């Protein structure tokens, strides 16, 4: 059977830690990693509701955990892109590019449909017209060149400018394709990727503590009046996120890769919970 370009890339790209949840499987008398995350979230909710604003001091624990998660994300993305694009041939890279564009358009289509459905779920509010000085303020201008053109790759890494970093790494990986002695560079990059994966594993072990701190601070400091105003948005967002992340995206991934639906769901359950609580998908890219 002829393999698809995405399956070829899946076989050649090493993604250590993508089945992190399986390595944290339940042992004798010890809860699994997902169970510990759920316990941390529930304990954080109980702590925040019980102690209220006294949980403000714990915010630095959650911020530190998010920072540690982001620590190895962009370096790993850069190293992996350079190494795995560089080891491809020109023919396979063109096939992969064509298939990737189709998958990207499919994901964009799913996103637009979900946004339209979510927007129609909110009622129309008729309010009075009041003047505000914000109406005269000019909106901030997006620096598209700085966002996508890596004029200084190191500054792009420091600023977490993901599009610019991806453009630089793809360009360097494409340049590596035709080099005869590229293996001498690819092997050290693989070792560096493994080291970054090991660093990420150390940070991931702190996830239950980080989830507890983030949820406790949020539950303890949120204004009940403000919560009552946004509960419709939270309900709509939660339902849409649950349907997309548990049903639509795993089914799409299983349709274009050798993985089954349940394999995708088991591999993504921990980062999905973390991304939903943290509210920052970048922190969970290297889970």
C-alpha positions in Angstrom: 0.0 0.0 0.0 1.3 3.4 -0.9 1.9 5.7 2.0 0.6 9.2 2.1 2.9 12.2 2.6 1.7 12.9 6.1 2.3 9.3 7.1 5.8 9.5 5.6 6.5 12.6 7.7 4.9 11.0 10.8 7.2 8.1 10.4 10.3 10.2 9.9 9.6 12.9 12.5 10.4 11.8 16.0 8.0 13.3 18.4 9.2 12.3 21.9 6.6 12.9 24.5 3.5 12.9 22.2 2.2 9.8 24.0 3.1 11.3 27.3 -0.1 10.2 28.8 0.7 6.6 28.2 4.1 6.9 30.0 2.2 8.2 33.0 -0.3 5.3 33.0 -1.8 4.1 36.1 0.4 1.9 38.3 -0.5 -0.3 41.2 -2.3 1.8 43.7 -1.2 5.1 42.1 -3.5 7.3 40.0 -2.6 8.0 36.4 -1.3 11.3 35.2 -4.7 12.5 33.8 -6.3 11.6 37.1 -3.7 13.7 39.0 -4.4 16.7 36.7 -8.1 16.3 37.4 -7.5 16.1 41.1 -5.4 19.2 40.9 -8.0 21.2 39.0 -10.8 20.1 41.4 -8.7 20.8 44.5 -7.9 24.3 43.0 -11.6 25.0 42.6 -12.3 24.0 46.1 -9.4 26.0 47.5 -10.3 29.1 45.5 -14.0 29.0 46.6 -13.1 28.4 50.2 -10.3 30.9 50.7 -11.4 33.5 48.2 -9.1 36.4 47.6 -6.5 34.9 50.0 -5.3 32.8 47.1 -3.8 35.8 45.3 -0.4 35.0 46.6 -0.4 31.7 44.7 -0.6 33.4 41.3 3.2 33.4 41.0 3.2 29.6 41.2 0.9 29.3 38.2 2.8 32.0 36.2 6.1 30.2 36.9 4.6 26.9 35.7 3.4 28.5 32.4 6.8 30.1 31.9 8.6 26.7 32.5 6.3 25.1 29.9 7.1 27.7 27.3 10.8 27.4 28.0 11.4 24.5 25.7 8.6 25.1 23.2 10.2 27.4 20.6 13.7 25.8 20.8 12.1 22.4 20.2 10.0 23.7 17.3 13.1 25.3 15.7 15.3 22.3 16.1 12.7 19.8 14.9 11.7 21.8 11.8 15.3 22.2 10.7 16.2 18.6 11.3 13.0 16.9 9.9 12.6 19.2 6.9 16.3 18.9 6.1 16.2 15.1 5.9 13.4 15.1 3.3 14.0 14.8 -0.4 12.7 17.4 -2.9 10.0 15.1 -4.2 8.7 14.1 -0.8 8.8 17.7 0.4 6.6 18.8 -2.6 4.1 16.1 -1.9 4.1 17.0 1.8 3.6 20.7 1.0 0.6 19.9 -1.2 -1.0 17.7 1.4 -0.3 20.1 4.2 -1.9 23.0 2.4 -5.0 20.9 1.9 -5.1 19.9 5.6 -4.5 23.6 6.6 -7.4 24.7 4.4 -9.6 22.0 6.0 -8.7 23.2 9.5 -9.4 26.8 8.6 -12.7 25.7 7.2 -13.6 23.9 10.5 -12.5 27.0 12.5 -14.7 29.4 10.4 -17.7 27.1 10.7 -17.3 26.9 14.4 -16.9 30.6 14.8 -20.1 31.2 12.8 -22.0 28.8 14.9 -20.7 30.3 18.1 -21.5 33.8 17.0 -25.1 32.8 16.2 -25.5 31.4 19.8 -25.3 34.9 21.4 -28.4 37.1 21.5 -28.5 40.6 20.1 -28.0 43.3 22.8 -29.6 46.7 22.3 -27.9 49.3 24.4 -27.8 53.0 24.5 -25.3 55.1 22.5 -22.7 56.7 24.7 -19.6 58.6 23.7 -16.3 57.3 24.8 -12.8 58.7 24.2 -11.8 55.2 23.0 -13.9 55.7 19.9 -11.4 58.3 18.7 -8.3 56.2 19.4 -6.6 54.8 16.4 -6.4 51.0 16.5 -2.9 49.5 16.8 -1.2 48.8 13.5 -0.1 45.2 13.0 3.6 44.8 12.1 3.1 42.0 9.5 6.7 42.2 8.2 8.1 41.7 11.7 5.6 38.9 12.4 6.4 36.8 9.3 9.9 38.0 8.1 12.7 36.9 10.5 15.1 39.8 9.9 16.7 38.8 13.2 15.9 35.2 14.0 17.3 35.5 17.6 14.9 38.4 18.3 12.0 36.4 16.8 12.9 33.6 19.2 13.1 36.1 22.1 9.8 37.7 21.2 8.0 34.4 20.7 7.2 35.3 17.1 6.2 31.9 16.0 5.5 32.7 12.3 8.9 34.3 11.8 10.7 31.4 13.6 8.8 28.9 11.4 9.7 30.7 8.2 13.4 30.8 9.2 13.5 27.1 10.2 11.7 26.0 7.0 14.1 28.0 4.9 17.1 26.6 6.6 15.7 23.1 6.4 15.0 23.5 2.7 18.6 24.7 2.2 19.8 21.5 4.0 18.0 19.2 1.6 20.5 19.4 -1.2 23.7 19.3 1.0 25.6 16.1 0.6 27.0 16.1 4.2 23.8 17.2 5.9 23.9 14.1 8.2 26.7 15.6 10.2 24.4 18.4 11.3 21.1 16.4 11.5 22.5 13.9 14.1 23.5 16.6 16.6 20.1 18.3 16.0 18.4 15.0 16.9 20.4 14.8 20.1 19.4 18.4 21.0 15.7 17.6 20.3 15.9 14.6 22.6 17.5 16.9 25.3 14.7 19.4 24.9 12.2 16.6 25.2 13.8 15.4 28.4 13.6 19.0 29.8 9.9 19.1 28.9 9.3 15.8 30.7 10.7 17.3 33.9 8.4 20.3 33.6 5.4 18.2 32.8 5.7 16.4 36.1 4.7 19.6 37.8 1.5 19.9 35.9 -0.9 18.9 38.8 0.7 21.6 41.0 0.6 24.2 38.3 -3.1 23.4 37.5 -3.9 23.7 41.2 -2.3 27.1 41.5 -3.9 28.5 38.3 -7.4 27.3 39.1 -7.2 28.3 42.8 -6.2 31.8 41.9 -8.9 32.1 39.2 -11.7 30.7 41.3 -10.7 32.8 44.3 -10.3 36.1 42.6 -13.1 36.1 40.1 -16.0 38.5 40.8 -19.3 36.7 41.1 -21.1 39.5 39.3 -18.7 39.4 36.5 -19.0 35.6 36.3 -22.8 35.9 36.0 -22.3 38.3 33.1 -20.0 36.0 31.1 -21.5 32.6 32.0 -23.3 32.4 28.6 -20.0 33.0 26.9 -18.2 30.5 29.1 -20.9 27.8 28.4 -20.8 28.4 24.6 -17.0 28.4 24.6 -16.8 25.2 26.7 -19.3 23.3 24.5 -17.6 24.4 21.3 -14.1 23.6 22.6 -15.3 20.2 23.8 -16.9 19.2 20.5 -13.9 20.4 18.4 -11.2 19.0 20.6 -12.9 15.7 21.5 -14.8 14.8 18.3 -13.9 16.9 15.2 -10.1 17.3 15.4 -9.3 13.7 16.6 -11.5 12.3 13.8 -9.7 14.5 11.3 -6.3 13.5 12.5 -7.2 9.8 12.4 -8.4 10.2 8.9 -5.1 11.6 7.5 -2.6 9.7 9.7 -2.0 6.0 10.6 -3.3 6.7 14.1 -6.7 5.6 15.3 -9.3 7.9 16.9 -8.7 6.6 20.4 -4.9 6.8 20.0 -5.2 10.5 19.2 -7.6 11.1 22.0 -5.4 9.3 24.6 -2.3 11.1 23.4 -4.0 14.6 23.5 -6.1 14.4 26.7 -3.5 15.8 29.0 -2.4 18.8 26.9 -6.1 19.5 26.1 -6.9 19.8 29.8 -3.8 21.9 30.4 -4.5 24.2 27.4 -8.1 24.7 28.4 -7.1 25.7 32.0 -4.1 27.8 31.1 -5.7 29.5 28.1 -2.4 29.4 26.2 -1.9 26.8 23.5 1.8 27.7 23.0 2.6 26.4 26.4 1.3 22.9 25.4 2.8 22.6 21.9 5.7 20.5 23.2 3.7 18.3 25.6 
